[in-house]
Amino acid sequence: MLAYNALLHPEILTSNGTSSGGIPEPLTGLQSSVNPEELNLSDGLAATLVEKIVLHKNRESQLTGADAAETRRKRKATAEERLH
């Protein structure tokens, strides 16, 4: 629920209004009145969210990246060693 509420923040919401059904209409590009230097990405909720996104993307790249097959092979070998 918190993540959904954060996405509805005016600086994050990428819409220029709502259609007749109340569904946001997407913009063709990102627009913001906040300079990137003014964003607080080192403290509080923003830092937590950025850290979680980075950790998720790193984990995702490990599982699906170019060396994913090598990682799976090493895990399988380690598991087989522990079983013996």
Protein Blocks (a to p, Z undefined) as FASTA:
>chain_A
ZZmmmmmpmklmccebdcfkopacddfbdcdfbdfklpcckgcjllmmmmmmmmmmmmmm
mmmmmklmmmmmmmmmmmmmmmZZ
